[in-house]
Amino acid sequence: MAFDVESGFDVKSNEPLEKHSVVADSAARLALPGGSVYKGLIVYQIDDLVNLYIYKGTPPSNLSGDWTTFTGPAGPTGAPGNDGSNGAAGADGDKYAATSTTSVNIPTSHPTAVALIIGTGFSYTPGQKVIAAEDSTNFFIGTVNNYTVDTLNIDSISNTGVGSAPTTSWEVNLEGAVGTQGIPFKVDQENVIFDDTLVATVEGGSGSKFDPEVLTVLSDLRVSQTSEPGIEGDMTSHAIAWHGVAEGWVDYGSFRGPPGASGAAGIQGIQGDQGIQGDQGIQGIQGIQGDDGNTGSTGSQGIQGVQGSSGQPGFLNSFHSGALPGNATIIINSGGSTFQQEFLLRTLNISNTGSTGRLFTITGIWKAIAHSGNTALRLHLKRNSGSPNSNGLGGPGANFYFADYYLVAAQRTTVITMPLFLAAGETFIVDFKYQIVVWNEAIRVSPSNESFLMAQG
């Protein structure tokens, strides 16, 4: 079989047998003449290192659709290349470590403004916390006010040691990196009754380290106050939190401070007009008595209100007790006629120091032993002096309120009781006396060393 050999053919050449099998790019491939293409023609395109191009069209057509690509299997990995040259230096990062020779004392009162010359090129911004130290035991911590040119202006917060005075060798740096924003503190349950049922409910809930269940405790009623680690003891008035099974309970401490001091009493206002008396309200629970205020001017006497229910009596004057004055035994011989003699037992001074009228009850008690059947013991309350006249009492020396008892040969207790209303600021002095009346015989009265006079209101 004979074939034509083109001129320039060289069997030793490393060029392809078909010059058209290597082209520069797709434009050169599509520019191949129609007489040079045939089905199965494989072309290597220099600008495509992945695919070979196979002609599938019908000559002499040479369009994009006349070609398809063919990817051969990957070749073996080549040997590593040589190390490249070093890249250019990166930009400087934030810079904080600095020194200063500024002569200044370590501040001992805070805040104190301190200016340290540290040079230029640092990254300090207002609000950062910094530490300036002479050594490990003498330093102060502060907040950056501003950094201007080469001067760092600091407002001190605290100090440790005082160092040299002044110090001229400073090491300056950030006190600590600013942490991430913490979760907001919130109380999930306020003023709870903290019992074992609530403990179980909270521990079975969704509390976690990053979202704890926070409670404020009104009263701790757990059966055992040592069963839950982290909240041992009485948690009344404490804020506590459940941080999940891994972290457990945390006690934040008491959230109620001690009560503040009482404020100064205000100026007494002008008394308003007497209003229409309302219906009697239900009596409330008695509150804690406050400090006595300054006594105001006495106002006009108001309309007498409806008498309220009697409360529990309280002693406003201490009672007096003691023996009969003078002889312990009184012997009287009437000599065949009626005889009487009066003796003073006690005198009591009663004062209403309150701002409203008060009803007092005066009670006198005397115990005696007598030997007669025809003798009367009469106890008297006699007005000595004082201001009230609204009780229908006579003037000083007048007899009022008395009690008679016929004595027998046995111990006898004689009691007399009198109501007395005192307006605000009024006083009243009463004498407690007894009178013995004897009919036609002798009488021997022996006290049992007891006599009492007291006032309640």
Phi and psi in degrees as a GROMACS rama.xvg file:
@    title "Ramachandran Plot"
@    xaxis  label "Phi"
@    yaxis  label "Psi"
@TYPE xy
-107.23  148.17  ALA-2
-143.976  158.642  PHE-3
-86.7587  137.371  ASP-4
-105.248  122.342  VAL-5
-68.7457  153.067  GLU-6
-68.3129  147.38  SER-7
86.954  3.44969  GLY-8
-71.9595  133.536  PHE-9
-136.441  118.685  ASP-10
-68.5067  -18.897  VAL-11
-89.7078  -4.20653  LYS-12
-76.3117  146.547  SER-13
-94.8444  11.0933  ASN-14
-77.8768  156.523  GLU-15
-64.6043  150.303  PRO-16
-63.5832  -36.6061  LEU-17
-104.878  111.672  GLU-18
-59.6783  -25.2822  LYS-19
-79.4476  -2.95332  HIS-20
-80.484  -3.99291  SER-21
-131.57  122.485  VAL-22
-129.812  163.345  VAL-23
-76.3246  -43.2569  ALA-24
-158.372  -175.27  ASP-25
-65.7956  -31.1655  SER-26
-64.046  -41.4054  ALA-27
-68.5183  -34.0127  ALA-28
-67.1901  -42.3065  ARG-29
-77.2158  -6.88953  LEU-30
-95.299  1.2835  ALA-31
-61.9064  137.622  LEU-32
-63.989  150.204  PRO-33
-59.8109  -27.8609  GLY-34
-79.8602  -5.24733  GLY-35
-103.342  -1.50547  SER-36
-107.722  149.933  VAL-37
-156.325  158.606  TYR-38
-59.8396  132.213  LYS-39
93.2171  -5.20219  GLY-40
-61.4466  126.74  LEU-41
-106.268  127.669  ILE-42
-122.213  133.103  VAL-43
-96.3574  125.013  TYR-44
-105.835  117.298  GLN-45
-58.709  -35.6739  ILE-46
-81.5766  2.69655  ASP-47
-124.737  103.904  ASP-48
-86.4082  2.13228  LEU-49
-107.083  -42.9108  VAL-50
-110.557  151.659  ASN-51
-105.395  152.361  LEU-52
-112.836  127.088  TYR-53
-113.6  129.809  ILE-54
-79.8067  127.029  TYR-55
-124.442  3.41964  LYS-56
-80.7175  -165.145  GLY-57
-118.009  112.718  THR-58
-56.8029  148.923  PRO-59
-93.4053  16.3148  PRO-60
-64.1174  141.448  SER-61
-145.885  72.9331  ASN-62
-112.885  171.648  LEU-63
-59.4529  -36.9782  SER-64
-72.5209  -9.37184  GLY-65
-83.0945  -1.32545  ASP-66
-120.265  150.379  TRP-67
-133.843  159.195  THR-68
-100.92  156.33  THR-69
-139.621  127.428  PHE-70
-110.139  121.438  THR-71
-81.7825  170.242  GLY-72
-63.1512  150.549  PRO-73
-65.1399  140.547  ALA-74
-79.4304  170.72  GLY-75
-65.4571  152.597  PRO-76
-67.5601  134.451  THR-77
-77.9001  166.719  GLY-78
-66.327  147.009  ALA-79
-58.6257  144.445  PRO-80
-78.8091  170.94  GLY-81
-68.7382  150.79  ASN-82
-59.0889  138.932  ASP-83
-76.2789  169.402  GLY-84
-73.9966  157.157  SER-85
-61.8662  140.241  ASN-86
-77.1256  171.22  GLY-87
-69.9569  151.953  ALA-88
-62.4389  140.123  ALA-89
-74.8172  169.088  GLY-90
-69.9932  149.308  ALA-91
-61.5501  139.306  ASP-92
-82.4684  -176.145  GLY-93
-60.9428  143.897  ASP-94
-128.938  125.649  LYS-95
-128.695  -32.4807  TYR-96
-65.0158  124.226  ALA-97
-145.394  164.71  ALA-98
-126.874  161.042  THR-99
-151.359  144.431  SER-100
-110.827  15.3583  THR-101
-61.192  132.026  THR-102
-85.6715  111.123  SER-103
-156.286  149.649  VAL-104
-81.4331  151.616  ASN-105
-68.6567  121.503  ILE-106
-67.0892  142.187  PRO-107
-114.185  -7.64439  THR-108
-123.571  147.814  SER-109
-134.417  142.47  HIS-110
-81.4678  144.446  PRO-111
-125.345  132.546  THR-112
-78.1047  128.041  ALA-113
-128.782  131.826  VAL-114
-114.274  119.825  ALA-115
-118.049  128.284  LEU-116
-82.4731  115.434  ILE-117
-119.334  -3.42011  ILE-118
95.2829  -176.035  GLY-119
-103.101  168.771  THR-120
89.9486  10.0117  GLY-121
-93.9684  165.278  PHE-122
-109.655  21.5708  SER-123
-67.2743  140.265  TYR-124
-131.926  156.014  THR-125
-57.0618  140.919  PRO-126
96.0406  -15.8865  GLY-127
-70.5434  146.319  GLN-128
-93.4879  130.016  LYS-129
-126.4  161.944  VAL-130
-125.254  133.618  ILE-131
-121.814  118.843  ALA-132
-126.002  140.296  ALA-133
-83.1254  -42.6716  GLU-134
-156.006  -169.584  ASP-135
-71.9018  -13.3013  SER-136
-116.211  -0.099361  THR-137
-135.42  104.891  ASN-138
-160.947  169.048  PHE-139
-137.832  156.236  PHE-140
-115.323  140.893  ILE-141
-152.378  -178.986  GLY-142
-114.94  135.698  THR-143
-66.3403  124.177  VAL-144
-84.3297  -52.3348  ASN-145
-164.986  161.867  ASN-146
-124.354  111.86  TYR-147
-121.094  118.949  THR-148
57.8932  -90.9497  VAL-149
-127.212  10.0152  ASP-150
-116.519  127.802  THR-151
-99.9564  115.516  LEU-152
-99.0944  121.731  ASN-153
-122.314  139.803  ILE-154
-103.413  115.819  ASP-155
-66.8854  149.706  SER-156
-115.126  -44.2167  ILE-157
-155.49  166.84  SER-158
-142.418  155.12  ASN-159
-127.853  117.039  THR-160
73.6477  173.235  GLY-161
-123.591  -16.5539  VAL-162
61.7049  -158.065  GLY-163
-69.3654  160.547  SER-164
-133.009  99.6936  ALA-165
-88.7117  171.745  PRO-166
-97.4108  139.078  THR-167
-123.708  8.98271  THR-168
-130.413  102.074  SER-169
-115.834  140.791  TRP-170
-111.061  125.532  GLU-171
-122.263  136.462  VAL-172
-163.218  173.577  ASN-173
-63.3943  140.644  LEU-174
-74.3245  -29.9248  GLU-175
179.286  147.188  GLY-176
-66.2079  145.457  ALA-177
-70.3316  126.976  VAL-178
-76.3043  172.301  GLY-179
-72.3588  158.492  THR-180
-62.3312  124.63  GLN-181
-75.9103  167.12  GLY-182
-74.679  146.704  ILE-183
-64.0593  144.114  PRO-184
-82.2892  129.099  PHE-185
-142.18  148.922  LYS-186
-99.5725  121.953  VAL-187
-85.1779  -35.6861  ASP-188
-136.343  123.021  GLN-189
-104.382  142.525  GLU-190
49.6387  56.3851  ASN-191
-90.2729  155.144  VAL-192
-87.0815  107.504  ILE-193
-89.8702  96.6959  PHE-194
-120.127  -179.715  ASP-195
-64.7744  -30.4325  ASP-196
-65.744  -43.2086  THR-197
-67.1282  -36.6089  LEU-198
-56.6043  -48.2407  VAL-199
-63.9436  -38.6539  ALA-200
-64.4432  -46.0903  THR-201
-67.1245  -42.5607  VAL-202
-67.7725  -20.6076  GLU-203
-92.1773  3.47213  GLY-204
-90.4935  -158.237  GLY-205
-102.764  13.0163  SER-206
-59.0392  141.657  GLY-207
-144.967  175.019  SER-208
-58.6644  -38.7673  LYS-209
-95.6913  -8.0713  PHE-210
-147.407  71.8317  ASP-211
-73.1156  157.832  PRO-212
-88.2942  113.024  GLU-213
-105.121  133.48  VAL-214
-130.157  146.27  LEU-215
-109.252  131.532  THR-216
-100.188  121.841  VAL-217
-81.6411  -39.3886  LEU-218
-153.548  132.671  SER-219
-97.4338  108.064  ASP-220
-114.04  24.4985  LEU-221
-64.0313  144.771  ARG-222
-62.2675  -44.2977  VAL-223
-122.847  124.654  SER-224
-94.6037  17.5632  GLN-225
-123.591  8.3702  THR-226
-81.2997  -27.8398  SER-227
-103.582  108.626  GLU-228
-56.9594  139.29  PRO-229
99.2213  -23.0426  GLY-230
-133.36  44.8699  ILE-231
-71.445  143.576  GLU-232
95.6103  -179.776  GLY-233
-75.4269  117.481  ASP-234
-94.6686  12.261  MET-235
-56.7843  132.044  THR-236
68.2332  18.1881  SER-237
-104.527  154.227  HIS-238
-99.1155  126.336  ALA-239
-130.832  163.382  ILE-240
-147.787  142.386  ALA-241
-98.8351  116.298  TRP-242
-100.116  21.8419  HIS-243
90.7355  171.546  GLY-244
-61.7579  -38.3638  VAL-245
-69.4886  -36.8817  ALA-246
-99.4205  -30.6  GLU-247
78.776  -155.033  GLY-248
-88.7556  148.791  TRP-249
-132.793  132.73  VAL-250
-97.9011  115.5  ASP-251
-85.3135  -3.3127  TYR-252
94.1658  179.505  GLY-253
-70.1581  138.717  SER-254
-109.02  2.97804  PHE-255
-113.705  119.757  ARG-256
-82.4924  171.427  GLY-257
-67.1167  152.859  PRO-258
-62.613  144.078  PRO-259
-73.6097  165.592  GLY-260
-67.6226  150.417  ALA-261
-67.1811  138.43  SER-262
-73.4662  165.465  GLY-263
-66.7334  146.651  ALA-264
-66.8621  139.197  ALA-265
-76.1155  168.663  GLY-266
-70.8785  138.666  ILE-267
-62.5904  122.762  GLN-268
-77.216  168.151  GLY-269
-72.9741  134.021  ILE-270
-68.7183  128.749  GLN-271
-79.9569  174.863  GLY-272
-65.8431  149.842  ASP-273
-66.1876  122.309  GLN-274
-83.6514  170.141  GLY-275
-69.4515  131.78  ILE-276
-68.4468  127.812  GLN-277
-85.5256  177.258  GLY-278
-66.4585  151.567  ASP-279
-65.2409  123.22  GLN-280
-84.0795  166.934  GLY-281
-70.0073  133.354  ILE-282
-68.256  127.44  GLN-283
-82.2642  173.267  GLY-284
-68.7404  136.564  ILE-285
-65.2014  126.652  GLN-286
-82.5169  172.019  GLY-287
-69.7652  131.857  ILE-288
-68.906  128.28  GLN-289
-83.6445  175.504  GLY-290
-65.9682  146.017  ASP-291
-66.1139  131.367  ASP-292
-85.0572  175.764  GLY-293
-66.7087  142.673  ASN-294
-71.0078  122.098  THR-295
-84.4221  174.881  GLY-296
-67.1894  146.901  SER-297
-71.3941  124.37  THR-298
-85.1312  177.823  GLY-299
-67.046  146.344  SER-300
-63.8652  120.459  GLN-301
-80.1241  173.335  GLY-302
-68.6171  136.075  ILE-303
-60.3418  123.124  GLN-304
-81.3832  173.986  GLY-305
-67.675  133.641  VAL-306
-62.907  122.763  GLN-307
-82.7569  174.333  GLY-308
-66.4985  145.704  SER-309
-70.5027  133.246  SER-310
-90.7235  -177.073  GLY-311
-69.4535  129.88  GLN-312
-68.4448  149.318  PRO-313
-130.439  144.381  GLY-314
-74.6719  123.942  PHE-315
-103.67  -19.6112  LEU-316
-132.436  136.288  ASN-317
-70.5962  146.216  SER-318
-84.0449  156.451  PHE-319
-106.978  137.874  HIS-320
-140.463  155.847  SER-321
163.909  -178.994  GLY-322
-83.1167  165.235  ALA-323
-59.2197  131.287  LEU-324
-66.3086  155.049  PRO-325
79.2676  -143.231  GLY-326
-66.9501  148.848  ASN-327
-75.8135  -19.5618  ALA-328
-129.978  134.513  THR-329
-111.462  125.215  ILE-330
-119.668  122.77  ILE-331
-124.781  131.97  ILE-332
-117.525  114.11  ASN-333
-74.0205  -16.9904  SER-334
64.8127  33.0181  GLY-335
88.0611  7.73521  GLY-336
-137.278  169.352  SER-337
-71.612  136.322  THR-338
-137.496  141.977  PHE-339
-141.598  147.483  GLN-340
-144.574  141.077  GLN-341
-114.162  139.832  GLU-342
-131.816  141.681  PHE-343
-86.4032  125.318  LEU-344
-93.3406  -56.1784  LEU-345
-146.917  156.829  ARG-346
-123.748  134.664  THR-347
-127.671  130.322  LEU-348
-102.511  117.986  ASN-349
-112.276  129.312  ILE-350
-131.046  137.75  SER-351
-100.643  102.542  ASN-352
-92.3591  2.77336  THR-353
-79.3393  -177.489  GLY-354
-97.7619  -2.10176  SER-355
-134.606  165.315  THR-356
-67.0696  148.616  GLY-357
-133.572  144.448  ARG-358
-98.9913  120.406  LEU-359
-103.448  156.14  PHE-360
-123.384  120.07  THR-361
-99.4424  127.838  ILE-362
-126.031  129.983  THR-363
-119.386  134.786  GLY-364
-132.592  134.932  ILE-365
-139.618  133.442  TRP-366
-108.356  136.031  LYS-367
-148.29  161.895  ALA-368
-116.656  129.38  ILE-369
-130.316  156.143  ALA-370
-125.003  79.7621  HIS-371
-175.144  156.504  SER-372
-108.969  -7.79481  GLY-373
-116.407  38.3262  ASN-374
-127.779  134.664  THR-375
-109.77  137.167  ALA-376
-106.799  118.519  LEU-377
-113.311  121.421  ARG-378
-95.7202  137.352  LEU-379
-123.126  143.31  HIS-380
-110.769  116.655  LEU-381
-116.393  138.038  LYS-382
-70.2434  128.274  ARG-383
-94.8777  -57.7537  ASN-384
-164.3  176.867  SER-385
137.034  169.728  GLY-386
-96.0896  -27.935  SER-387
-71.9699  138.329  PRO-388
-123.442  0.494069  ASN-389
-81.9729  -0.345766  SER-390
-96.1835  1.44325  ASN-391
73.7253  24.7355  GLY-392
-91.0947  151.245  LEU-393
-74.3913  -179.908  GLY-394
-74.065  -179.677  GLY-395
-52.8389  134.583  PRO-396
93.7799  -12.1735  GLY-397
-73.6329  141.798  ALA-398
-80.0681  139.845  ASN-399
-157.928  151.393  PHE-400
54.9133  96.6226  TYR-401
-137.522  162.371  PHE-402
-136.655  137.596  ALA-403
-112.899  139.287  ASP-404
-139.323  135.764  TYR-405
-85.0664  125.827  TYR-406
-85.735  144.682  LEU-407
-118.103  176.265  VAL-408
-79.8705  59.6753  ALA-409
-159.571  164.932  ALA-410
-65.0999  136.542  GLN-411
-132.811  136.507  ARG-412
-106.196  127.433  THR-413
-112.15  128.074  THR-414
-126.156  141.176  VAL-415
-136.651  136.424  ILE-416
-131.777  139.253  THR-417
-140.638  131.36  MET-418
-81.9685  147.314  PRO-419
-147.855  123.668  LEU-420
-99.0211  125.917  PHE-421
-116.822  127.256  LEU-422
-71.6949  169.04  ALA-423
-57.642  128.578  ALA-424
85.3754  -4.00934  GLY-425
-83.0714  154.166  GLU-426
-128.727  159.131  THR-427
-152.465  133.366  PHE-428
-116.139  126.082  ILE-429
-122.677  140.92  VAL-430
-100.94  133.388  ASP-431
-103.288  110.644  PHE-432
-125.908  156.519  LYS-433
-123.696  154.966  TYR-434
-132.992  129.73  GLN-435
-102.706  127.717  ILE-436
-116.846  125.313  VAL-437
-121.235  133.953  VAL-438
-110.297  106.568  TRP-439
57.3545  30.4063  ASN-440
-162.105  172.328  GLU-441
-86.2275  151.939  ALA-442
-136.272  137.302  ILE-443
-123.337  114.835  ARG-444
-111.571  124.402  VAL-445
-118.868  116.473  SER-446
-73.0158  153.444  PRO-447
-97.5048  34.0861  SER-448
64.7381  30.0149  ASN-449
-138.953  129.535  GLU-450
-149.056  139.976  SER-451
-132.508  146.12  PHE-452
-145.843  123.786  LEU-453
-146.452  159.264  MET-454
-126.048  134.732  ALA-455
-123.394  154.14  GLN-456
